[in-house]
Amino acid sequence: MVAVVMRLQVSPGLFNERVFRGLDYVIVEARRNHIRLILSLVNNLVAFGGKNQYVKWAKVAGVNVSLSDDSFFSNPVIKDYYKAYIKAVVKRKNSLSGVMYSEEPAIFAWELMNEPRCASSSSAPVLQAWIAEMAAYIKSLDKRHLVTVGLEGFYGPNTTNKSEIAGFHMLISKQKLIIFPIGWILI
């Protein structure tokens, strides 16, 4: 059996309308069933494209990026790719309801990234700066919805030490921590 991957964004600025229409349907059904959604805008994990895909697109375009996928958080070209994606999603007009996503009552919050991580121990300030920049950008496009980060609870402002719990960032509307049982032991 071959897995079929349906990506919303197939390259920087190029979107799969069929996938967008599928998301339109999910949002309409969520509203009809009184469900509120947290829409995660990108994933840290390679299996879903995620930040790794943005770095690959930049490399293919000839952008000088580091060997680490952590370029996603600091490279201006990659950040612009991501901002264009954010704008396309947040400002989308639902093909079924006619409601802009930025006005959609079924959307509870935008999640900047599922489980954002930086590999290097000195990268915590880079991640915090990225969170501030992207949260401010989303809030410039959508004043209605909350903005969250899918943090696993660590990566505080100064270190990636797992004992330093990430605090609230002033631009983040709600904090969500992802904690798995094995994590209770490791912290």
C-alpha positions as CSV (number, residue, x, y, z in Angstrom):
1,M,0.0,0.0,0.0
2,V,1.3,3.4,-0.9
3,A,0.5,6.4,1.3
4,V,-0.9,9.4,-0.5
5,V,0.2,12.7,1.0
6,M,-2.1,15.6,0.4
7,R,-0.3,18.8,1.1
8,L,-2.0,22.1,1.3
9,Q,1.0,24.0,0.1
10,V,2.9,22.2,-2.7
11,S,5.6,24.8,-3.1
12,P,6.1,28.4,-1.8
13,G,2.9,30.3,-2.7
14,L,1.4,27.4,-4.6
15,F,-1.6,25.7,-2.9
16,N,-3.7,22.6,-3.6
17,E,-7.2,23.9,-4.0
18,R,-8.6,20.4,-3.5
19,V,-7.0,20.2,-0.1
20,F,-8.2,23.7,0.8
21,R,-11.7,22.7,-0.1
22,G,-11.4,19.7,2.2
23,L,-10.4,22.0,5.0
24,D,-13.3,24.3,4.1
25,Y,-15.6,21.2,4.6
26,V,-14.0,20.3,7.9
27,I,-14.5,23.9,9.2
28,V,-18.1,24.0,8.1
29,E,-18.9,20.7,9.7
30,A,-17.1,21.8,12.9
31,R,-19.3,24.9,13.1
32,R,-22.4,22.8,12.4
33,N,-21.5,20.4,15.2
34,H,-20.4,23.2,17.7
35,I,-16.8,22.1,17.6
36,R,-14.0,24.7,18.0
37,L,-10.8,24.1,16.1
38,I,-7.1,24.8,16.8
39,L,-5.5,24.9,13.4
40,S,-1.9,24.1,13.5
41,L,-0.1,25.9,10.7
42,V,3.0,23.8,10.4
43,N,4.5,20.8,12.0
44,N,8.0,20.2,13.3
45,L,7.9,16.6,12.2
46,V,9.4,15.6,8.8
47,A,6.7,13.1,8.1
48,F,4.2,16.0,7.5
49,G,6.5,18.3,5.5
50,G,6.9,20.8,8.3
51,K,9.8,23.1,8.8
52,N,12.1,20.7,6.9
53,Q,10.1,21.3,3.7
54,Y,10.5,25.0,3.9
55,V,14.3,24.6,4.3
56,K,14.3,22.3,1.3
57,W,12.4,24.8,-0.8
58,A,14.9,27.5,0.1
59,K,17.9,25.3,-0.8
60,V,16.3,24.4,-4.2
61,A,15.8,28.2,-4.8
62,G,19.5,28.8,-4.2
63,V,19.1,30.4,-0.8
64,N,22.2,30.1,1.4
65,V,20.8,28.2,4.5
66,S,22.6,26.3,7.2
67,L,22.7,22.5,7.3
68,S,20.1,22.5,10.1
69,D,16.4,22.6,9.7
70,D,16.5,25.3,12.4
71,S,17.1,27.8,9.5
72,F,13.3,27.8,9.4
73,F,13.3,30.0,12.5
74,S,16.0,32.5,11.4
75,N,16.4,32.7,7.6
76,P,14.5,35.8,6.3
77,V,13.5,34.0,3.0
78,I,12.1,31.0,4.8
79,K,10.2,33.2,7.2
80,D,8.7,35.1,4.2
81,Y,7.7,31.8,2.7
82,Y,5.9,30.9,6.0
83,K,4.3,34.3,6.3
84,A,2.9,34.0,2.7
85,Y,1.4,30.6,3.8
86,I,0.0,32.1,7.0
87,K,-1.6,34.9,5.0
88,A,-3.1,32.5,2.4
89,V,-4.7,30.4,5.2
90,V,-5.8,33.1,7.5
91,K,-7.3,35.3,4.7
92,R,-8.9,32.4,2.9
93,K,-12.6,32.7,2.0
94,N,-14.3,29.3,2.7
95,S,-15.6,28.0,-0.6
96,L,-18.7,26.4,1.1
97,S,-19.7,29.1,3.6
98,G,-18.3,32.3,2.1
99,V,-16.8,33.1,5.5
100,M,-13.2,34.3,5.8
101,Y,-11.2,32.0,8.0
102,S,-10.2,35.2,10.0
103,E,-13.9,35.6,10.8
104,E,-14.8,31.9,11.2
105,P,-16.5,31.2,14.6
106,A,-15.5,27.5,14.5
107,I,-11.8,28.4,14.6
108,F,-10.7,28.8,18.2
109,A,-7.0,29.5,17.7
110,W,-4.1,29.5,15.3
111,E,-1.2,27.3,16.4
112,L,2.1,28.6,15.1
113,M,3.7,25.1,15.0
114,N,3.1,21.7,16.4
115,E,6.0,20.9,18.8
116,P,8.5,23.6,17.7
117,R,12.1,22.6,18.5
118,C,15.6,23.9,17.8
119,A,18.4,21.4,17.8
120,S,21.1,23.5,19.2
121,S,21.4,24.4,22.9
122,S,21.9,28.1,22.0
123,S,18.8,28.3,19.9
124,A,16.2,29.1,22.5
125,P,16.4,32.9,21.9
126,V,16.0,32.3,18.1
127,L,12.9,30.3,18.7
128,Q,11.5,32.9,21.1
129,A,12.2,35.6,18.5
130,W,10.4,33.6,15.8
131,I,7.4,33.1,18.1
132,A,7.2,36.8,18.7
133,E,7.5,37.7,15.0
134,M,5.0,35.1,13.7
135,A,2.4,35.8,16.5
136,A,2.6,39.5,15.7
137,Y,2.1,38.7,12.0
138,I,-0.9,36.5,12.6
139,K,-2.4,39.1,14.9
140,S,-1.9,41.8,12.1
141,L,-4.1,39.6,9.8
142,D,-6.7,38.4,12.4
143,K,-7.7,40.3,15.5
144,R,-10.5,37.8,16.3
145,H,-8.7,34.5,17.1
146,L,-6.3,33.4,19.7
147,V,-2.7,32.5,18.8
148,T,-0.9,29.6,20.5
149,V,2.3,27.6,20.2
150,G,2.3,23.8,20.3
151,L,5.2,23.7,22.7
152,E,6.0,20.6,24.7
153,G,6.6,22.7,27.8
154,F,10.3,23.4,27.5
155,Y,12.4,25.8,25.4
156,G,12.2,28.7,27.7
157,P,13.5,32.1,26.8
158,N,17.2,31.4,27.5
159,T,17.8,27.7,27.1
160,T,16.5,24.4,25.6
161,N,17.1,22.8,29.0
162,K,14.0,20.6,29.6
163,S,13.8,21.7,33.2
164,E,13.1,25.3,32.2
165,I,9.4,25.5,31.5
166,A,8.4,27.8,28.7
167,G,6.7,30.9,30.0
168,F,4.0,32.8,28.3
169,H,5.1,35.1,25.5
170,M,3.3,38.5,25.6
171,L,1.9,38.0,22.0
172,I,0.6,34.4,22.7
173,S,-3.0,34.4,23.7
174,K,-3.1,30.9,25.2
175,Q,-0.5,28.5,26.3
176,K,-0.8,24.8,25.5
177,L,1.6,22.2,26.7
178,I,1.9,18.8,25.1
179,I,2.8,16.3,27.8
180,F,3.1,12.5,27.2
181,P,3.3,10.1,30.1
182,I,7.0,9.3,29.3
183,G,7.6,13.1,29.6
184,W,6.4,13.1,33.2
185,I,9.4,10.9,34.1
186,L,12.0,12.7,32.0
187,I,11.3,16.3,33.2
